[in-house]
Amino acid sequence: MTTKEEFYDQVIAPKLLAIGKECQDNGLGFSAAVEYEPHSLGRTSCWPKDASFAIRLVDIAIQVHGNVDQLIWALMRHGRENGHSSVCLRILGVPETPEETK
């Protein structure tokens, strides 16, 4: 293995996926991130259908690599599509119920 990314891809990611699937099969939400180089992340996420927004939020944070603007946009998009009870999103103009966006 010549790079950290190759080590992650070949050794770590398969183990995380196996753990994630085992969690999912037993009704548990799983989300993991591994930074193999600064600003370079690998992620594994497995959830049951009824997973809460909390575990999905962890995954969103991983996907945006710490970019707060992208995180806020993702939260706004989720709020528009699914509704929310956030004062901050309300201030940003995101309707609290999905029906209000139509």
BANU-863342 format. One line per 4 residues: for each residue z, x, y of N, C-alpha, C, O. Coordinates in Angstrom, 3 decimals. Layout:
BANU-863342
Z:X:Y:Z:X:Y:Z:X:Y:Z:X:Y; ...;
END
This chain:
BANU-863342
0.000:0.844:-1.170:0.000:0.000:0.000:0.000:0.889:1.232:0.880:1.728:1.422; -0.993:0.684:2.047:-1.144:1.596:3.164:-0.597:1.042:4.473:-0.297:1.811:5.387; -0.465:-0.250:4.577:0.051:-0.797:5.828:1.156:-1.803:5.545:1.301:-2.311:4.434; 1.918:-2.067:6.574:2.966:-3.080:6.460:2.361:-4.458:6.194:2.924:-5.260:5.447;
1.209:-4.724:6.813:0.562:-6.015:6.589:0.136:-6.172:5.132:0.320:-7.241:4.549; -0.416:-5.149:4.551:-0.796:-5.211:3.138:0.427:-5.418:2.255:0.377:-6.184:1.292; 1.516:-4.744:2.575:2.760:-4.928:1.821:3.225:-6.377:1.935:3.607:-6.998:0.944; 3.186:-6.905:3.160:3.562:-8.305:3.348:2.652:-9.215:2.516:3.132:-10.060:1.761;
1.337:-9.033:2.661:0.373:-9.897:1.966:0.499:-9.826:0.446:0.420:-10.849:-0.234; 0.692:-8.636:-0.080:0.666:-8.449:-1.526:2.020:-8.664:-2.199:2.071:-9.089:-3.354; 3.108:-8.380:-1.501:4.428:-8.425:-2.136:5.300:-9.568:-1.604:5.833:-10.362:-2.378; 5.436:-9.640:-0.308:6.390:-10.580:0.286:5.857:-12.015:0.323:6.542:-12.941:-0.110;
4.639:-12.202:0.838:4.095:-13.555:0.994:4.088:-14.356:-0.310:4.473:-15.526:-0.289; 3.668:-13.781:-1.445:3.701:-14.563:-2.690:5.117:-15.004:-3.082:5.310:-16.106:-3.595; 6.095:-14.143:-2.839:7.483:-14.512:-3.148:7.966:-15.635:-2.234:8.633:-16.567:-2.683; 7.625:-15.538:-0.950:8.017:-16.602:-0.022:7.356:-17.925:-0.385:7.988:-18.980:-0.314;
6.092:-17.871:-0.773:5.390:-19.095:-1.166:6.035:-19.715:-2.395:6.186:-20.935:-2.463; 6.412:-18.907:-3.354:7.080:-19.427:-4.557:8.410:-20.085:-4.190:8.733:-21.162:-4.691; 9.167:-19.445:-3.328:10.438:-20.028:-2.881:10.176:-21.313:-2.112:10.864:-22.313:-2.314; 9.175:-21.287:-1.224:8.850:-22.477:-0.437:8.452:-23.656:-1.303:8.901:-24.779:-1.072;
7.615:-23.412:-2.296:7.194:-24.500:-3.194:8.370:-25.030:-4.006:8.473:-26.235:-4.238; 9.246:-24.148:-4.432:10.436:-24.589:-5.170:11.329:-25.454:-4.277:11.869:-26.468:-4.719; 11.475:-25.042:-3.025:12.241:-25.854:-2.079:11.583:-27.218:-1.901:12.245:-28.251:-2.008; 10.279:-27.220:-1.629:9.540:-28.454:-1.397:9.643:-29.388:-2.605:9.841:-30.592:-2.440;
9.513:-28.852:-3.797:9.590:-29.655:-5.016:10.965:-30.304:-5.194:11.109:-31.288:-5.919; 11.956:-29.747:-4.531:13.311:-30.283:-4.631:13.768:-30.952:-3.343:14.964:-31.136:-3.116; 12.790:-31.320:-2.492:13.090:-32.089:-1.289:13.650:-31.288:-0.132:14.248:-31.856:0.782; 13.465:-29.971:-0.155:13.982:-29.121:0.909:12.843:-28.621:1.790:11.760:-28.304:1.297;
13.092:-28.555:3.082:12.125:-27.973:3.994:12.349:-26.475:4.076:13.490:-26.014:4.093; 11.259:-25.711:4.126:11.337:-24.253:4.142:10.325:-23.710:5.136:9.156:-24.095:5.121; 10.780:-22.819:5.994:9.886:-22.151:6.927:10.397:-20.735:7.132:11.573:-20.530:7.433; 9.509:-19.753:6.967:9.911:-18.357:7.101:8.865:-17.585:7.888:7.670:-17.875:7.818;
9.334:-16.600:8.634:8.444:-15.722:9.383:8.806:-14.280:9.079:9.978:-13.931:8.933; 7.781:-13.456:8.986:7.977:-12.028:8.797:7.113:-11.316:9.838:5.900:-11.518:9.899; 7.755:-10.485:10.650:7.010:-9.697:11.625:6.762:-8.323:11.020:7.675:-7.505:10.912; 5.518:-8.080:10.627:5.195:-6.811:9.982:4.764:-5.750:10.984:4.767:-4.562:10.663;
4.400:-6.153:12.170:4.134:-5.265:13.312:4.532:-6.066:14.556:4.535:-7.296:14.514; 4.865:-5.396:15.654:5.177:-6.160:16.869:4.054:-7.149:17.203:2.886:-6.771:17.291; 4.419:-8.392:17.383:3.500:-9.481:17.732:2.554:-9.882:16.604:1.583:-10.600:16.843; 2.818:-9.436:15.394:1.999:-9.815:14.237:2.920:-10.440:13.192:3.788:-9.777:12.624;
2.711:-11.708:12.959:3.584:-12.462:12.069:2.830:-13.038:10.887:1.668:-13.429:10.987; 3.524:-13.075:9.778:3.085:-13.869:8.641:4.057:-15.030:8.533:5.239:-14.877:8.838; 3.575:-16.190:8.103:4.477:-17.336:8.002:4.216:-18.107:6.724:3.095:-18.152:6.217; 5.266:-18.704:6.221:5.182:-19.569:5.053:6.013:-20.801:5.362:7.186:-20.693:5.716;
5.407:-21.968:5.228:6.120:-23.217:5.476:5.753:-24.227:4.402:4.576:-24.443:4.114; 6.752:-24.833:3.824:6.575:-25.874:2.812:7.626:-26.940:3.066:8.816:-26.635:3.137; 7.195:-28.188:3.204:8.135:-29.262:3.498:7.856:-30.482:2.639:6.726:-30.700:2.201; 8.889:-31.275:2.402:8.646:-32.581:1.794:8.035:-33.509:2.853:8.084:-33.210:4.046;
7.473:-34.609:2.422:6.824:-35.539:3.358:7.768:-36.043:4.440:7.332:-36.309:5.560; 9.055:-36.179:4.125:10.002:-36.728:5.089:10.748:-35.648:5.886:11.839:-35.896:6.401; 10.164:-34.463:5.984:10.821:-33.364:6.707:11.057:-33.746:8.167:10.236:-34.423:8.786; 12.168:-33.308:8.692:12.517:-33.617:10.081:11.717:-32.755:11.048:11.073:-31.777:10.668;
11.785:-33.154:12.305:11.111:-32.374:13.334:11.785:-31.011:13.508:11.138:-30.067:13.962; 13.044:-30.887:13.166:13.755:-29.616:13.339:13.063:-28.488:12.569:12.842:-27.409:13.120; 12.724:-28.725:11.316:12.073:-27.669:10.526:10.638:-27.455:11.001:10.125:-26.337:10.958; 10.002:-28.511:11.446:8.646:-28.379:11.979:8.661:-27.595:13.297:7.724:-26.853:13.594;
9.717:-27.762:14.074:9.861:-27.018:15.324:9.979:-25.524:15.055:9.421:-24.706:15.787; 10.701:-25.178:14.009:10.783:-23.769:13.616:9.381:-23.233:13.348:9.036:-22.139:13.795; 8.575:-23.998:12.621:7.217:-23.568:12.302:6.347:-23.464:13.550:5.549:-22.535:13.674; 6.493:-24.404:14.466:5.725:-24.345:15.715:6.077:-23.071:16.482:5.194:-22.387:17.000;
7.358:-22.760:16.549:7.791:-21.545:17.251:7.177:-20.300:16.607:6.792:-19.361:17.303; 7.090:-20.299:15.292:6.468:-19.170:14.600:4.980:-19.099:14.956:4.457:-18.020:15.231; 4.312:-20.234:14.949:2.865:-20.260:15.185:2.483:-19.762:16.571:1.422:-19.160:16.734; 3.326:-20.000:17.574:2.975:-19.614:18.946:3.421:-18.195:19.289:3.238:-17.746:20.421;
4.006:-17.483:18.318:4.364:-16.070:18.494:5.196:-15.817:19.744:5.015:-14.803:20.419; 6.103:-16.731:20.053:6.987:-16.515:21.194:6.393:-16.883:22.542:7.024:-16.648:23.573; 5.196:-17.453:22.562:4.576:-17.853:23.823:5.169:-19.195:24.254:4.877:-20.237:23.668; 6.001:-19.146:25.281:6.718:-20.342:25.719:5.770:-21.425:26.211:5.999:-22.607:25.955;
4.704:-21.041:26.917:3.748:-22.043:27.394:3.121:-22.801:26.225:3.021:-24.027:26.250; 2.701:-22.058:25.204:2.115:-22.716:24.035:3.144:-23.588:23.325:2.799:-24.648:22.803; 4.391:-23.158:23.299:5.452:-23.958:22.686:5.635:-25.273:23.440:5.742:-26.334:22.826; 5.670:-25.203:24.768:5.830:-26.416:25.575:4.648:-27.353:25.360:4.839:-28.560:25.215;
3.423:-26.815:25.337:2.239:-27.656:25.099:2.319:-28.322:23.728:1.990:-29.500:23.585; 2.755:-27.570:22.724:2.884:-28.134:21.379:3.938:-29.236:21.354:3.749:-30.258:20.695; 5.043:-29.038:22.067:6.086:-30.065:22.125:5.586:-31.306:22.853:5.884:-32.430:22.451; 4.834:-31.102:23.913:4.267:-32.244:24.638:3.301:-33.019:23.746:3.324:-34.249:23.717;
2.453:-32.294:23.022:1.484:-32.939:22.120:2.211:-33.731:21.033:1.843:-34.866:20.727; 3.244:-33.122:20.455:4.013:-33.811:19.419:4.688:-35.053:19.994:4.695:-36.107:19.357; 5.245:-34.937:21.171:5.891:-36.080:21.811:4.926:-37.221:22.079:5.272:-38.386:21.882; 3.717:-36.896:22.527:2.704:-37.933:22.772:2.307:-38.643:21.478:2.119:-39.860:21.454;
2.183:-37.864:20.409:1.719:-38.424:19.139:2.812:-39.157:18.371:2.522:-40.114:17.653; 4.057:-38.727:18.510:5.137:-39.250:17.668:6.280:-39.897:18.422:7.185:-40.464:17.810; 6.251:-39.821:19.740:7.376:-40.305:20.534:8.454:-39.238:20.631:8.430:-38.245:19.904; 9.392:-39.454:21.532:10.464:-38.476:21.732:11.607:-39.127:22.518:11.483:-40.255:22.993;
12.702:-38.410:22.644:13.820:-38.852:23.467:14.271:-37.721:24.387:15.453:-37.606:24.711; 13.327:-36.895:24.802:13.611:-35.712:25.609:13.523:-35.996:27.101:12.520:-36.517:27.587; 14.570:-35.653:27.812:14.551:-35.775:29.266:13.503:-34.829:29.845:12.770:-35.204:30.761; 13.425:-33.619:29.324:12.463:-32.637:29.831:11.025:-33.112:29.643:10.210:-32.991:30.557;
10.708:-33.653:28.465:9.352:-34.154:28.246:9.058:-35.348:29.147:7.932:-35.510:29.618; 10.060:-36.177:29.387:9.876:-37.312:30.301:9.545:-36.798:31.702:8.647:-37.330:32.356; 10.257:-35.775:32.168:9.991:-35.187:33.479:8.566:-34.633:33.537:7.908:-34.705:34.575; 8.100:-34.086:32.431:6.735:-33.558:32.358:5.681:-34.655:32.214:4.486:-34.365:32.154;
6.121:-35.914:32.158:5.194:-37.040:32.117:4.777:-37.489:30.738:3.815:-38.245:30.604; 5.470:-37.049:29.712:5.130:-37.456:28.351:5.836:-38.771:28.048:7.066:-38.826:28.079; 5.079:-39.842:27.754:5.694:-41.127:27.432:6.602:-41.015:26.211:6.335:-40.242:25.291; 7.669:-41.794:26.217:8.644:-41.700:25.122:8.181:-42.341:23.827:8.645:-41.952:22.756;
7.291:-43.300:23.890:6.793:-43.920:22.663:5.285:-43.702:22.571:4.589:-43.693:23.586; 4.787:-43.528:21.353:3.354:-43.280:21.178:2.489:-44.389:21.748:1.390:-44.115:22.231; 2.949:-45.636:21.709:2.162:-46.759:22.205:1.859:-46.629:23.698:0.827:-47.110:24.164; 2.746:-45.986:24.444:2.555:-45.853:25.879:1.396:-44.920:26.233:0.922:-44.924:27.369;
0.943:-44.127:25.273:-0.148:-43.185:25.560:-1.510:-43.837:25.394:-2.514:-43.268:25.823; -1.574:-45.006:24.788:-2.862:-45.655:24.533:-3.316:-46.468:25.729:-4.382:-47.082:25.690;
END
